[in-house]
């Protein structure tokens, strides 16, 4: 009698061969990811091979993308289902197997933690100078086009356009304002230089863009390098065009135009996320080993102010000792400007505790399992001694 389809699927899901195949695929993906870091950078390679469900190949000379292999996300998901199914099928529900149940639960939680991290973790930065107070963090990789109404000297109205909308090269109405931004061109990475006699006519006819040539460049592969995005945008308000402007994170000060008594500035900057509290850098300390330039310790004494909670307190952030607050962890990452600038890495990861809980469960499960095995072994030895005595 041939097995039913459901039975065959169940056998496949609980198969040890499936476990070995998944582990082998993960090893291959890790090697491929490591090799790809030379051209894609660490984050790009991890996202392409480890944190994706499929590995894609860009067909040269075309816009086509072809899936060529399962990604780490898909392999990890199958492996997690395999572990759960194998545990449910093979392990008996008894105290004798309690340790193995705990170990499997820890491994499953470890995979779940990686899924939560890959889907929900957000990495930002807080670059703050001594004496400065900030209520926002910035992305080290993503940018946004900021349209700011600076008419009121006491308060700015900020309207941010994400990079993904600029890449579509469409008209973008700005809610809350009469302004629409029409994107004429967008470059994920570009080289900006002063215009020369042989350069083609500029797209921009307003601001510094009229004097700058823009040449498209391939994206940067290094994790330390920053892509210089550039876009040509035309602000339109009340049926009137205010010319075409060049905005780029490689340019300096914002550019401005006037509409019906309102002054608006245009700039491209790192993506910001505003916080419901403010942080002030009171003092930055940088200690080195005597006679060398090797850092011994660097730390930031910050003041946390959250009026909504009535909190006013000083916190010392130093290596391996972050500030954990409001679901975010502020790590001491770098410094600059003659030790007057502190760079804090800000990580928001709702699953940050899962790997620790997983390791505790695996360790506890192994202890319970070997304790139960030892107990049974001692009982058998005692029973054997009693038989010999009788």
Secondary structure, DSSP 4 states (H G I P E B T S, - for coil): -PPPHHHHHHHHHT-HHHHHHHHHHHHHHHHHHHHHHHHHHHHHHIIIIIS-SEEEEE-TTSS-EEEEEE-HHHHHHHHHHHHHHHHHHHS-SSGGGHHHHHHHHHHHHHHHHHHHHHHH-EEEEEEEETT-EEEEEEEEEEEEEEEEE--STT--EEEEEEHHHHHTT-EEE-TTSSEEEEEEEEESSEEEEE--TTSPPPS--SGGGGGEEEEE-PPP-SSS-----EEEEEEEETTEEEEEEEEETTS-S-EEEEETTEEEEEEEEEEEEEEEEEEEEEEEEEEE-TTS--EEEEEEEEEEEETTTTEEEEEEEETTB-EEETTEEEEEEEEETTTTEEEEEEEE-TTTTHHHHHHHHHHHHHHHHHHHHHHHHHHHHHHHHHHHH-
